[in-house]
Amino acid sequence: MKTVDLCLRDAKIPRKKGLLKAGVAIDGEKIVSVSKDPSLPKADETIDLEGSLLLPGVVDPHVHFRDPGLTQKEDFYTGSRAAVAGGVTTVCDMPNTVPPTDSLENFEEKRKIGEGKSLVDFGLHAMLIESQEERRKLRGAGAVSFKLYPEISDDSKVSTFKDENEVVSVHPEDPELLEESVGTGDNFEAFLQSRPKRAEVSEIKKILDSAAGSHLHFCHLTAQESLDLIREGNEKTTCEVTPHHLLLDRSHLQEFGSIAKVYPPLRTRKDREALLQGLVKGVIDIVATDHAPHTLEEKGKGLMDAPPGIVGVETSLPLIYTLVEKGKLSISRLVEAMCLSPAKIFGLVNDEGIPKGSLTPGADADLVALDRKQKWKITGEDLHGKTKFTPFEGQEVFGRPFLTLVRGEIVFKDGNIVGEEGHGRFLSKKE
């Protein structure tokens, strides 16, 4: 039997019927076998995982790595450092950068930046624009979706989007209702009044009505009423929830102030409990972080003036895995929502047609090992991106990632970034 590059032995690997005690053989960039340890081939290097949990690398399709133009907040290198430390091996970057990703020229510029800096493989979203010619160019360049923002885009553009093979990613807040809902003062009640739940529900209904037949992907849902509308959408409709909307509520906004400010805002405990049930039952397709870093100076401007956004790419896996340890979510549902489904929705597959987020022979060797029983506390100062603060400060979680591989290359090991800048590869959306 041929000697392979690397074997990971004595791992617990999630399967539909539970955890399989097995090992993984890796040669080059691919997984070549998943089998019980005695059947593993000889390898140039073997790592004994000592019964740790081995997962496919997390696919986070909603990050803001801020390149180009806003790199005082984050860039592809620092953002991908945070990603690999959290077991995330593939990301998709959002288009609201400076300049925005709204043309082929700007798309290619961002692609080159990512290829030079990123530790993880990456796809790129494009802005939903009016020019169908430019949209065709962006599709040809591999854009994973076209993003509709209430502050930037016009809802009517969605009705002109007729390509059934493309995805429209929607930030669901009705701009007309946002204009009407102006809070007074600089406190959390005024802020919540300025971004009401009804704006989210209204936008989802409006978009579903205007773009029947399109693949609509609704980002960062926050409310039970939104889930009810999604259930009534067509079979192509997909949606996501963030860890912060799933695990935090308005009480955390009171506690952390602008550090917990996001759009749409944190809702009630009842809403987040409904979101968890939506994730458990598969109404919510994926978990995506909306990783959105800002400087401490920006976040210090007060609740109404500070920019919205929470960092999350490094903490998402431990936070969601803690739900597994507490018996609130199955490990198979975690893998589906955080690894496989995001890759399928956004067309992130390798040259053999196997989606990212797969732990199977022929798949890219994107893997993360974590000590599933280790209990630890999230600390902003320990994060690997530029932002050193989080509303999850001090939260106790289970399962600390200690080994991350991207296409067979070890990029994070025992708390240290060991991957090379620029190892990440651009992923063009495939059908």
Secondary structure, 3 states (H helix, E strand, C coil): CCCEEEEEEEEEEEECCEEEEEEEEEECCEEEEEECHHHCCCEEEEEECCCCEEEECEEEEEECCCCCCCCCCCCHHHHHHHHHHCCEEEEEECCCCCCCCCCHHHHHHHHHHHHHHCCCEEEECEECCCCHHHHHHHHHHCCCCEEECCCCCCCHHHHCCCCCCCEEEECCCCHHHHHHCCCCCCCHHHHHHHCCHHHHHHHHHHHHHHCCCCEEEECCCCCHHHHHHHHHCCCCCEEEECHHHHHCCHHHHHHHHHHHCCCCCCCCHHHHHHHHHHHHHCCCCEECCCECCCCHHHHCCCCCCCCCCECCCCCHHHHHHHHHHCCCCCHHHHHHHHHHHHHHHCCCECCCCCECCCCCCCCECCEEEEEEEEEEECCHHHCCCCCCCCCCCCCEEEEEEEEEEECCEEEEECCEECCCCCCCCECCCCC
